[in-house]
Amino acid sequence: MGNPAPVLNNPGFETFTGNTPANWAVDDPGTVTFIDSAVKHGGAVSVRLQNTHVSPNKGRISQSITVTPFRCYKLGAWIKTSNYTHNASIRFYVVGNNNGRVLWTNRDGGLGRSISATDDWEEYIIDINT
């Protein structure tokens, strides 16, 4: 049996109101999270994080999706940095629907390579087993 592909809603952030992309939860829209039509990878817009020091959550972007147990999924993001000086790393989390328990994170393992302070668009992909 193949691994089903969960479908993200609005994966390119193309539908939005103000600085909030539809179907996504973001931290502090307009203060930390911004819709950016000038700097984008492949679509019409991107989500820009800045001023992450003012948010207690440091700029989270999240969406709830349904997955099939005991399957492998790929989670990826295109990331571009410019003068990134925050001392925390960029992290992916998979959170279960059982009281928000973290089921997987790259907190200790990183994204497989370092995030540079200034770098052009790079695709970061991780494998998740449910």
Secondary structure by P-SEA (a helix, b strand, c coil): ccbbbbbbccccccccccccccccccccccccccccccccccccbbbbbcccccccccbbbbbbbbbbccbbbbbbbbbbbcccccccccbbbbbcccccccccccccccccccccccccbbbbbbbbcc
